[in-house]
Amino acid sequence: MRVTVADHPLVADRLTRMRARETDRPGFRRALTELSGYLIYEATREHAITPIEIDTPMGPTVGAHIADLPLLVPVMRAGLGMLSAALDLLPDARTGFVGMKRDEETLLPHAYVNTVPDQLDGREVFVLDPMLATGGSAIQTCAELRRSGAGRITLVCVLAAPEGVEALRESDTADALVTGAIDERLNEVGFILPGLGDAGDRQFGLN
C-alpha cells in the first residue's frame, strides 16, 4: 500500500484550524472542505488523462481530460464533509455511500447502509473518511468494495494513526492512502492523539 502524507503549508494550516478546540462548527466544516480539496488533488496526481483537441482564442492545441473518473465513497457520517470538495474537483464523478457506526465498547464498526453498486467491474474508488484511527471502518469499507469488484482503492483521510495505517496495510484491502498527517498514537478508547476530536461531532453536533 502506497502512503502519501500531503506535506504542504496549506494542508498544515487547515489541519491546525481543525485541531484547535476553539474552532467553531462552521469554521471546522470550512477547513475540512478546503483541506479535502488539497487531498483529492494529491490523490489524483497520477490519475490517467486522455488527450483532447481544443481551440483556444489563439488557435488549436491539445489539452487533457481526466479519464475514467473514480467512484467517490464517503463513509458516513463524517466523510460527508469531504464530498463537496471532491465533487467540486471531479464534478462528473458518481457517488456511493457507506454508513459506519463504531461500537464505543468493542471499537468495531457496524455498517448500517451501503449504496455502492454490487458490480464495480474494476472501477477506481476514492474512499473519503476524515479519520483513520483503528482502521476498522476503513478496512470493512474497502473489503466491501473489493467484494463488489473495485479496481484501485485509495483512502483519502485528514488524519491517521500509526496503528490504523499498519492495520490497513496488513488487511491488503486498499492500494493507497492519502492523508494530511500521521499522528502519534491511539489512546485507550481508540481516538487519535493529539488528533482533533470526533470529526462527525465537530461537523454536525452530538449524536
Summary of the structure (lengths in Angstrom):
residues: 207
radius of gyration: 17.3
end to end distance: 33.6
largest distance: 64.2
contacts: 672
relative contact order: 0.18
helix: 33%
strand: 30%
